């Protein structure tokens, strides 16, 4: 088993209208919400700004699979978003299974007394926290980074 890679990671939950962003502390003890980035505009540029601001060693993008592990309509969108991040940044990007992260986020917010309507602005951040914390916990228990690495864009020959 390898040692946990020390450094801040950003978790990215890609939604149709918004992108939730969370970050970890350098020791991977805790993931916390950072920001909800609107999809209209320049979400990739904003996430890369946050990555530089926090000194992230990795961007962890949630991969929305269905319960049986198959692609969903949102899977291609998440893969394209992750590819855009990888193409625009030298920071490594990983796609990590995020089954139930949004469901878990809604449940946590309901448990804290928030209605679904009042949670809309932060549910994406909470989903990013859930997926990032799961990724960190997996890496710590297994010793390898979870998910799949997104290759950076190749220069034309």
C-alpha positions in Angstrom: 0.0 0.0 0.0 1.3 3.4 -0.9 1.2 6.5 1.3 -1.6 9.1 1.0 -0.6 11.8 -1.5 -0.5 15.0 0.6 -2.1 18.1 -0.9 -5.4 20.0 -1.5 -7.8 18.4 -3.9 -10.9 20.1 -5.5 -14.1 18.1 -5.9 -16.3 19.0 -8.8 -19.9 18.0 -9.1 -21.1 18.8 -12.7 -24.8 19.7 -13.0 -26.8 21.0 -15.9 -27.2 24.5 -14.5 -24.5 24.6 -11.8 -21.1 23.1 -10.9 -20.5 22.5 -7.2 -16.9 22.8 -5.9 -15.5 21.5 -2.7 -11.9 21.3 -1.4 -10.0 19.1 1.0 -7.4 20.2 3.5 -3.8 19.1 2.5 -3.9 16.0 4.8 -7.2 14.8 3.3 -9.0 14.9 6.7 -12.0 16.9 5.6 -13.8 18.1 2.5 -15.6 21.4 2.7 -17.8 23.4 0.3 -16.2 26.2 -1.7 -18.5 27.6 -4.3 -21.4 27.0 -6.7 -20.3 28.0 -10.3 -23.0 28.7 -12.8 -22.7 26.7 -16.1 -23.6 29.7 -18.2 -20.4 31.7 -18.5 -16.9 30.3 -18.0 -17.2 27.5 -15.4 -13.9 25.8 -16.5 -12.0 29.1 -16.1 -13.5 29.7 -12.7 -12.7 26.2 -11.4 -9.1 26.6 -12.7 -8.9 30.0 -10.8 -10.1 28.1 -7.6 -7.5 25.4 -8.3 -4.7 27.9 -8.4 -6.0 29.8 -5.4 -6.1 26.7 -3.2 -2.9 25.1 -4.8 -4.8 22.0 -5.7 -2.7 18.9 -6.6 -5.7 17.2 -8.3 -9.3 17.9 -9.6 -11.7 15.1 -8.8 -14.8 15.2 -11.1 -17.8 13.2 -10.2 -18.9 10.6 -12.8 -22.7 10.1 -12.6 -23.3 6.4 -13.2 -26.6 4.7 -12.5 -26.9 2.2 -9.7 -25.8 -0.7 -11.9 -22.7 1.2 -13.0 -23.9 2.1 -16.5 -23.7 5.5 -18.1 -26.5 8.0 -17.6 -27.5 11.0 -19.8 -25.2 13.1 -17.5 -22.2 10.8 -17.8 -21.1 12.2 -21.2 -21.5 15.8 -19.9 -19.2 15.0 -16.9 -16.6 13.3 -19.1 -16.6 16.3 -21.5 -16.3 18.8 -18.6 -13.4 16.8 -17.1 -11.7 16.7 -20.5 -12.1 20.5 -20.8 -10.5 20.9 -17.4 -7.6 18.5 -18.3 -7.1 20.4 -21.6 -6.9 23.8 -19.9 -4.8 22.9 -16.9 -1.6 21.1 -15.9 -3.3 19.9 -12.7 -4.2 16.2 -13.0 -8.0 15.5 -13.4 -9.7 12.2 -12.2 -13.2 11.0 -12.8 -14.6 9.3 -9.8 -17.9 7.3 -9.4 -20.3 9.6 -7.7 -23.4 7.4 -7.4 -25.7 8.7 -4.8 -23.7 11.8 -4.0 -26.5 14.2 -4.9 -29.0 12.0 -3.1 -26.8 12.0 0.0 -26.4 15.8 -0.3 -30.2 16.3 -0.4 -30.6 13.9 2.6 -28.0 15.8 4.6 -29.6 19.1 3.9 -33.1 17.8 4.7 -31.6 16.4 8.0 -30.3 19.9 8.8 -33.9 21.3 8.4 -33.5 22.9 5.0 -36.1 22.5 2.3 -35.2 21.4 -1.2 -36.1 24.8 -2.5 -33.9 26.6 0.0 -31.0 24.1 -0.6 -30.9 24.7 -4.4 -28.0 27.1 -4.2 -25.8 24.8 -2.1 -26.8 21.3 -3.0 -24.2 21.1 -5.7 -21.5 22.2 -3.2 -22.6 19.5 -0.7 -22.6 16.9 -3.5 -19.0 17.9 -4.3 -18.1 17.5 -0.6 -19.7 14.0 -0.6 -17.9 12.9 -3.7 -14.5 14.4 -2.7 -14.7 12.9 0.8 -15.5 9.5 -0.7 -12.5 9.8 -3.0 -10.2 10.8 -0.2 -11.4 8.0 2.0 -11.0 5.4 -0.7 -7.4 6.5 -1.4 -6.6 6.4 2.2 -8.0 2.9 2.7 -6.8 1.3 -0.6 -3.6 3.3 -1.1 -4.3 4.3 -4.7 -6.2 7.2 -6.2 -9.7 6.2 -7.1 -11.4 6.5 -10.5 -9.8 7.1 -13.8 -7.2 9.6 -14.9 -8.3 12.0 -17.6 -5.4 12.4 -20.1 -4.4 16.0 -20.9 -5.1 17.1 -24.4 -2.5 15.8 -26.9 -0.6 18.3 -29.1 -1.2 17.6 -32.8 1.8 15.9 -34.5 
